[in-house]
Amino acid sequence: MAAPSNIDWKQSENAREHRTNSYSGTELVVRRGQGFSITMGSPPAATGVIFTVDRGSTAAMQAKTRVDFGVSSAPSRDSWSAVQISGSSAFSITSPANAAIGRYRLGIKSGSGVSVLGTFVLLFNPWLPEDEVFMPDNAHRQEYVLSEFGVLFVGSTNRISQVGWNYGQFQHEILDICLFILDRSLSYRKDPTADLRRRNDPKYIGRVLSAMVNSNDDNGVLQGNWSGNYAGGESPSSWTGSVDILRKWKSSGFRPVRYGQCWVFAGVLNTVLRCLGIPSRTISNFNSAHDTDMSLTIDVYYDAEGNPLNIASDSVWNFHVWNEGWFARSDLGATYHGWQILDATPQERSSGIFQCGPASLTAIKEGDVDLVYDCPFVFGEVNADRVTWLYDTRTGEKKLIYSETKSIGQNTSTKTVGSYARQDVTGDYKYPEGSAKEREVFRKARGKLNLDIISATSARLPEAGKPISGKFKLESPPEVGKDVSLVLQLTNLASEVRKLTANMTAWSIIYTGKPIREVWKNTLNVDLGPQEEKSFPIKISYAEYQQHLTTDNMLRATALCQLEEGQDTVVERDITLDNPSIAIKVLGQAKVGQATKVEANFTNPLDEELKECLLQVEGSDLLAEKLKLKVPPLKAKQSSQMHFEVSPSKSGTKQLLVNFSCDKFQDIKAFETVTVAPN
C-alpha cells in the first residue's frame, strides 16, 4: 500500500489545542493523553487501517516501543487509538495519558510493511488530570510550564539579590537538544529499550536529567568549576540564560560547556524540564549545608587566630540553587505527590553517579529520610545542625565552641507566580526553627538514619550559658571599589568583668563558603564590665581586598573571642559587596519585525580607568543569538551610553538581559521586561 499523499498535520490547530504553539520549527509537538488531528489527501478506507507509532531504531513490538492500533469508534484512555472524523478524511490520534515522551514516527501498516507518514514529538501534559504531572491551577501552569524567563535569588541570607535568567525552552533547537540529552544519558547507552520504556515516568526523566545537566559521569551539558580559575571557558557568573549553553553543547559535538555553578545547573535543568512538559521552578536555599557524611551535623573549624580552616569535608554554602519538579509519586503514595526536589549540581554520588532526586518535598518536611531519592542529603541542606570547633593546627586537637540548630536553611526562596517578587518557601521545607515540632522531626530523621540522638557533635551550649555575645554590623551598604566599614559589637552577658582577646580576620570567599585569601587581620584586647556592650569600628580598605575578591564579591569577617576563663566564642559575618549598577532603557515601542533601539548606561565609580569592557545581551524572541559588544575604556568617574538594537520575532512579554564586565568589575547584570506589540 502506497503512503497516503498530502498529509496535513494541522500544525496551527493542533499546537493551539495542545498549548505547544510557542515551540519553534515545523514539526508537530503535542501533549500526551490528548487527541491530535491529521488529514490525508488520499486516505485509505477506515476499515482495516492499522496505524503505527514507533520510536527510533530500537522500535519493536516486543520492546513496547512500537505500537500498532486500528481505527475505533472512540478514543481509548489506556492505549493508542485513532478515530476517523465522520464524513471526512481526517483522523484524531490519541496517546494514553502515561505514554512515553519523545519523538515518534507515525505510519500506516500494510502487507508490504509500514508507510511512514512523518514524525511528531510527544510531551508530558500538565493540563490533563490523568497525567502524573497534572497541575490544577492555570496561573501555576502559565508560570511553571509556559514562562520562558524568570529570576534566580543569590547572595547571602542578610543580602539577597536577584538575577534574571532566560530559560528559552521554546527557542530554536532547544526541544531537539532536550531530546538529545535523553538519548545521550548513561541509561540509554546501557539499555536503549529499557530507557525508552521508562520515559513515560516523570520520576525517571527527572533523575536522568539531574545527572545529564552536569558532565561528571556522562559528558553531560555543563562542567562545574568552583576554583576561581575559569581559563578555557566562561566564568559561571557570566551566563544569563540556558539557550546559549544548550546550543554550545550541541554545536561542540556534545562536549561539556565550561563552566557552571549551582544556579547555572538549576537554570539549565529548569529549561529542560519545562521544555518536556514537567512543571518546574528554581529554589534558592541560604546558609545551605553540604553534609558529606549524612550525619545531619555540619562541622566548621577555626584556628586560634580566627582563620576559617578548610579541613572538613562538610561546608555551609552562602546559597545553593536547585529545582523542584511537580509530579505524582506513585511509588510512595498520594501523601508525597506535588513538588519534588531535583538537583543537577554535582555534589555527592547517588547510586554511583552525580545525580540527586526526586526527593519529595513533603518527605523532607516530615523527616521521612528513608524514602527515595536522596532525602537525607536534601534534609541536611535545609535542617542540619551546625557545630563550631577550635582546631589546634600543631597538635590536631579540637575543642567544641558551640553547636546551634537554627542557622542552616534560611530564607528558602523562589519566584512568586506572576511577578518578580521573592516568595519565601522555608515553611514548605521545615517547621519553624526552634519549635517542638521541628526538633521532633529532626530527631525522627536521625533515628531513621540510625544516628545517635545525643552525640558529641550534637551537644549544645545553651545561649544563656555563653559569657559573651557578639555581632558584626555594617555601617553602610558595601560596594565594590569602596572601603568596607564594619562595627564589632561585643556584649558581656555575665555579672562579672570579662577580659578577652579578639583575633579578627577577613577573607575573600566563594559562595560555597570556601575561603580563598586573607585580606585583613587585627587583634583586640577587651575588658568588658558586667552586662557592658562595647563597639569597635573596623575598616577593610579597597586596596586590601581588590586583588583577591572573587566573582562572587564576598568577604567573611570573623572574630574568635578567647576569654581568660577559657570559654571561646566566634562572631562571623558574610559580606556581599554590591557591584555598581547598569541601567537599560528601551527607546520606543518594540514591535514584531522592527528594529528597536536600546540604551545601556553605566558610570565608572572608581578613580581609575576601566579596561577590557564587554557588554553581552540576550533575550528570547528579541535576539536570535547572544550579542557581544566591545566597549571603549572608561575613564575615572566617566559615564558610558552603550547602544544596540533588538529585532523582536514574537509579540508578548519578553525579558531583555545584559551583562557588563571589565578589568575591575565582573558580571554586572540587569534585566528589563519588554512588551512587544504585533506588527
N, C-alpha and C positions, 0 to 999 in steps of 0.2 A: 504494500500500500504506500503510495507516494505521500509525502508530507503535505498537509493542507497548505494552501497558499494564502498569502495576505493575512498573516496573523496580526491582529490588533491587540496589544497588551493593555489598552485603555489606561495609558500611563497617568494622565492627569486625574482621571476619575478615581482610579484605584488609590493613587497616592493621597488624594484628599480624604477618602474614606478611611485610610489606614494611618493618617497623620504622619505620612512619610514624604510629603511634598517638598520638604526643605533639603532632602538629600540631593546632591548634585549628580550629574550623569544621566544616561538614558536607560539604564537597567531598572526593571521594576523592583521596588522594595516594598514588602508587605509585612504585616504582623500576624503571628500565628493565631489559630483558632477563629479566624475571621475570613469570610469569603472574598475572593477577588475574581473579577470577570475578564474573560478573553473572548474575542470574536474571530472566527475563522472564515475566510472568504469562500472556501470550498469545503465545508465541514463534512465529515463522514456522517452517516446515519447514526443516531444516538444508540440504536440497538447494537449491542456487541462492541461498542467502542471501549477500549481499555486505555486509560491514561497511565503514565508512569511518572514518578518523581525519583530522582536519584542524585547522589552527591559524590562526585569525583570518581577517581579511577578504582576505588575500592568498592564501588557500588555493587551490591549483590543482594538478592532476595534473602538468602540465609543470614546475611550480616545485618539485616534490617536497615540498611542504608539506601535500598531501593524499594519502593512500594508501588504495586500495581493496583488500580481501582477503576471500577466501571462507573457508568452513569446511573445515578439513583434519583428517586423522586424528591428526596430531602437531604440536606447536608447532615453528615454524621458528627457527633460530638467526640467520638473516640478514635476515629481513623480518617485518613484522607478520603475525600469524596468529591464528586462532580455532579452538578445538576444543570441540565440544559434549560435555558430560559425559554419559556413557552413561545412557540411561533417564531423563533429567531435562530441565528447561527452562533449565539452567544452561550458560553458555559460559565458557571460560577464554580471555582475551585476552592475548597476549604481544607485547611490542615487541622489536625487535632490541637487542642489547647496546650498539649505537652509535647508538641513536635520539636525535634532538634532544630536549632537555628543554624543558619549558614546559607551558602549558595546552592541552589538546586537547578537541575535540568528538568524541564517538563517535556514529555514526549507522548506519542501515541504508539501503542504496541500493535503489531500485525504479525502475520505468519512469518514474514521475512525478517522480522526484527523490530527495532524501535526507531521511529522517525522523531528526531529531536525538534521541538518547536522553538526552544530558546531557553534562556536562564532567568532566574529571579532570585532575590535574596529574602530570606525569612528571618524575622526578628522576634524577640520577646514582645509581649503585648500588655503593657500596664493598664490598658483600658478594659481588659476582658476579665470579668470576675473569676473565670475558671483558670486563668493563668496564675502561676505561683508568684509572679511579680506584680500582680494587680494592686494598684494604688487607688483607693476610692476617691480621694479629694482632687478635683480638677486643677486647682491652683498649685497643688503639690506636683502634679504631673507636668504642668507648664514649667515649673522651676527645675525639677529634678530629672526630667527626660528631654524637654524641648529647648531649654535655655542653653545658648551657646557660649555664654560668658558669665563671669561671677567675680568674687573676691575671695582671697585667702587671708587668714589672720596670722600674723607673725609678730616677733618681738619678744617681750618678756612680760611676766604677769603684772608688773607695775607700769608697763609701757606697751600696750597692744596697738599695733597698727595694721592696716590692710593694704594689700597689693591686688591690682586687677589681674585676672587670668582669662586668656582666650581659650576656651575648650574646643570650639570649632568642629564639633562632631559631624556636622553636615557638609563640611568643606570638601572640595575636590580631592579625591584619592583616599580620604580618611576611612570610609567604610571598607574599601578594599584592604587597606593596611590593617585594620582591626581584624579582618578575617585571616590575613596573612599571619598575624600574631598567634592565632589559634593553631594554624597549620604548621607553625614552627616550634610549637611547645614540645617539651620532653615527652608529654603524654601521647601526643600524636605520633611523634617519631618512634616511640616504643611500640605502640599498637594502634595504628590508624583506625581500624574498625571499632575497637572498644572506645576510643576517643570520640568518634563520630556519633556513636550511640548515646554517649553521655552528654552531648551538647544540648540536650533538652533541659538540663538541670542547672538553674542559676547558681546553686552552691558550687557545683563543679566548675562552671565557667569562671566564677569569681575567684576561686582558688588558683586555677590555671593562670588567670591574668595577673594575680598578685605575684606570681613567680616570673611571668614573662615581661612585665614592665621594668624589672631590674635585670641586669645582664649576668648575674653571678654564676648561674648554672647552665645557661642555655643560649648565650648570645642574644639575650632579650634587648629591649629597646634602649635602656639607659644604663650607663656605668656610673656608680656612685663614687664620690670623691669628697672627703672631709679634711684633706691635708692642708688646704690653703694654697697649694700649688696646682694651678689649672692649665699648665702648659700642655699643648696638644689638643686643646678643646676649649669649650666655653665655660666661663665661671657659672656655677649653678644659679647665682643671683641675677645673671644677665637675661634669663629666659622670661618671657611674658606670656607664653601660651604653649599649647601642646602641638599645634598644627605643624610648626616648623620642625619640632623634634621628630614627630612621626614621619614626616616626609624625608628628613635627613636619614632616618633609619632605613627607609626603603631605597632611597637613591644611592646609598653607600653599599648596597648589596647586603643589607641586613647586618651591618656591623654596628655594635653598640654606640650610641651617641654619647659624647663626652661633654659635660658631666652633669650629674643630678644630685640633689639632696632632697630631704623628705617632701617639701612642698612641691617639688618638680615631679617626683614619682606620683604624688597624690593627684596633681593636676592632670597628668597623662592618664592615670588609671580612671579618673572621673570621665575623661573624654571617651575612653573605650567602652566603659560600662554604659554610658548614656547612648553612645552610637549603636550598641547592640540591643538597646531597649530595656536595660536594667536601671530603674530609678536610683540615683546616687547623689551623694554630696560629700564635700570635704569637711573634716573635723580637725580643729587645732586644739591641742591639749598643752597647757602651760605648766611649767615645772613637771615635765613628763619623765617618768622613771624608765630607765633601761635596766631591767632586772635580769641579769645574765644567768643566775643560778635558780631562778623561780623560788626564791626564799621569801618573797614579798617584803624584804627589807633591802634598803639601798645604803651601802656603806660609803661614807665620804671622809677623806683623810686630809689633815693639815700637819705641817711640821711646826716646830717651836717658834719659828719666825713668822708664822701666819701664812705661809705659802700653801696654796692648794696643791696636793700631790696627786699625780696621775698613776697611782699604784693599784687601784681597784678596777675590776672588770665592770662593776656597776657604774652607772652615771645618771645624772639628772640633766635632761635637756631643757634649755630655756623654753623651747616649744617643740612640738612634734606634730606633723600633719599626716593624717591617714584618711581613709574613706569609709563611708557607710553605704552599703547597697541594700535595697528594700526588696525582700522576698520571703516567702514562707519557708519554715523549717519542718518539712515533712518527716525528717529523720529524728526530730526532737519533740515535736508536738506543738499544738497551737499556742501554748504559753510563750514560745520563743519565736513566733512569727514577727515580722517587721524589720527594723534596721539591724543589719549585720555588719560587723567591723571587718574590713579588708585593708591590708597594709602592704604596699609594694616596696617600701624601703627595706633593703636587705640588712636586718639586724641580727636575728637568730634563725637557725635552721629549724624547719618543721618537716617531719618525715624525710629528713635528709637533705632538703633543699631550702633556699631562701624564699619562703612564702609565708603568708600569715592570714588566717581567717578561712572562711567566715566564722567569726565569733559572735554569738547572739548578744545584742545589747542588754536584753533582759537578763541573760545568764551572768553578765558582768556585774550588773547592779545587785543581783541576788547572791553573788558569791558562788555560783554553780560552776566552779572552775574545773570540774571533772568532765565537762561536756566538750565535744569537738566544736571548733578547732581553735587551738592556741589561746584558750581562755585564761590560763594562768599568766601568760605574758601580758595580755591586754589589761587584766585586772591589776597587775603590778604597775603598769604605766599610769593608772589613774588613782591608785589607792594603796601603794606600798608605804611602809613606814621608813623614815629617813633617820639614819644613825650616824652621828658625827664623832670622829676619833681624832685624838692627838697621837701622832706617829713619830717615834724616835728613829731618825734615819741612821743613827750609828748602831743602835742595838737591835732595831727591828721590833721593839716593844710598842704596844699600842695601849692607849688609855681612853676609855669611854668618856666623852664630854657630855653628850646628852642624846636622847632619842625623842623624836616627835612624830606625830601622826597626821598633821593637818596640812603640810606644805606641798605634798605631791598631788598633782592633778587639780589644777586651779583654772578657773575661767575657761572651761572647755567650751569651744565656740564653733559656730557655723554661720553661714549667711542666712539672714532672715528671708523667708519666702516673699518675693515681690519687691525687695528693697536691698540696699547695700548695708543695712544696719547689722550689727553683731547680735546673734541670738545665743544666749548662754544655755548650754545643754548639760552642764555639770550634773544637775539633778537627775538626768537620764542615766548617768553612769554610776552614781553612788548616792546613798542617803547623806543628809547634811553632816559635814565633818564634825566629829566630836559627839554626835548623838549616840544614844544607846544602840539604835538600830544599825548605824554604820559600823560600830565596834563589834556588834553581834555578827554582821555579815563578814567582817574581816576575820574573826575567829573561825567562822564556818569555812571560809576559803582555806585558811591554814590547816584546818582539820582535814579537809578533802585532799590536801596535798601531803598529808601525813607529816606536817611540820609541828614541832613542839609549840604549844601555845605560848609558853613562857620560855624564853631562851636568853642567852647572854646579850644578843643583839636587840632584843625587844624590850629589855629592861628600860624603864623611863625614870628620869629625874623629874618630879613634878615641878611645874612652873614656879610655885611658891617656894620651892626649895633652892632656887637659884639665888645666889647672893647679890648678883648684879644683872641688869638687863641693858641692852644697848640697841641702837639702830643708826643707820646712815640716812641722812636726809639730803635731798638735792636743793641747793639754793635757787637754781633756775633750770629750765629745761636744757639738757646738754645737747650741744650741737657740734658736729664735726668741724674742725677749724678753730674752735674756741676752747679756752681752758674749762675744765670741769670743776665746779665748786661744790664741795660736799661739807656736811657737818656731821661729826660723830657725836652722838648723844649717849652718855653713859649715866645710868641711874643705880644708886646703891639701894637695894631692897631691904638691907639689914638695918638693925637698930644700933650698930656699932660702926666705927670708922673702918674703911677698907682701903688698903693700898694695893695697887695693881700696876702691871706693865702691859701696855697695849702695843703689840707688834703688828704693824699695819702694812699691807701690800695692795697694789693694784696690778692686775694682769689683763692683757688683751686675751679674749677668749673667742671661740667659735660657738655657735648657738647650741651645740651639743653639750656645752659646759666644759669642754676640753680647754685647759689653759695653754696659751701659746707663748707669751713672752711677758716677763715682769717689766712694767713701765714706771713704777714708782714704789718707794718704801719709806717708812718712818717709824719711829718708836716714841711712845709717850709714857711717862711715869706719872701716875694719877693718884691723888688722895681724895677720897670721897667720904664726906661726913654722913651720919645716919640719914637715910632717905634723901640724900642730896643728889641732884642732877647737874651734870656739867656738860657743856658743849665745846667741841674743838673743831675749828674750821680747817678744812683740807683743800688744797688746790693741786690738781693734776694738770700740768700745762700741756698745750697742744704739741709743743716741741718734744715732750716726753713720750707721748703716745702715738704721734702721727706715723712714724715708720713701722709701727707694729700692729696697727689696727687692721683687723681682717675685714672682708666684705660684709660681715655681719654687723660691724660698727658696735661691738660690745666690749665693755670692760667689767671686771669683777673686783670690787673693793672688799677687803677682808681685814678685820681686826681680831687677832687672837689675844684675849684678855686673860692674863695669868695673875691670880691673886697670891699674895704671900701665904695665905692659909692653904693653898694648894688646889683650890677649885678653879676650873677654867671655863670660859665661855667664848663662843665665836659669834662675831657680828659680821654679816655678809650682805652685800647688795650687788645685784647685777644692773649695769647701767647701759641702756641702749641710746646711742647718740644719733640725733636726727641729722639726716642729710639736708642741705638746702633744698628748697622746693623748685619744681619746674611746673609751669602753667601751660595748659593747652587751650587754644581758642579756635573754634570752627568759624570761619569767616563766611557767613551767609548760609542759606538753606541748602542742605545736602539733598540731592535728587539722583534717582537711578540714572546711570549712564552719563552723568555730567561730572566733570572735574570740579572738585570743591577745594578751595584753598584752606590750609590750616596753619596756624602760627603757634610756635612753642617759645616761651620766654624763660630765660634763665639769667640770674645775676651771680657773678663770681663774688663770694663774700670775703675772700682772702686778700691779703696784702701781697700776693704773688700771682704770676701769670699761670693760667691753666693751659696745659698742652694735651695733645693726643685726644682731642674732643670728638666724640662719636654719638650721634643720635640714631636710635633704632625705633622703628614704628611698625606696629601690626594691628590688624583688626579684620575679623571675618566679615566678608561681603563689602569691605571698604577698600581693601588692598588685595591683589591677587597673591602677593607673597611679601615677606618682611622687607621693609625699606631700611637701608643703611646709608646715613648721610654723614660725611666727614665735615666737621665744623672748624673754622679757623681758631687759632689760640685766642684765649680770652684774657685780656689784661686785668690787673688787680681792680676789684670793685666795678668792673665793666659789665654791662648787660648785653645779652645777645638775643636777637629775634631770629628764630630759625623757621623757614617756610618750606612747606611741601604740599602736595596735592593728594587727595583720595578720590577714587572713582567708584562710587557705590554700585554694586551689581544687583542688590535686592533692597526692597523697601522694608521699613520696620525699625525697631530699636536695635542699635548696634553699639559696640564698645570699641573705642579707639585707645590704644595703649602706646606710651612712649617710654624709652629707657635711655638716659643720658649718662655717659661715662667720660672721665678724663683722667689725667695722671694723679690728681688729688682726691677725686670723688669717684666712687664706683656705684653704678647702677641706681641712679636717681630716677624714680619711677613716678608716673602719673597716668591716670586714665580719664576718659571723658565719654559720657553716653551721647550718642549721636542719633537723632531721629531722621531717618531717610524717607523722603516723600517719593511716591511714584512719579515717573516722568509724565 
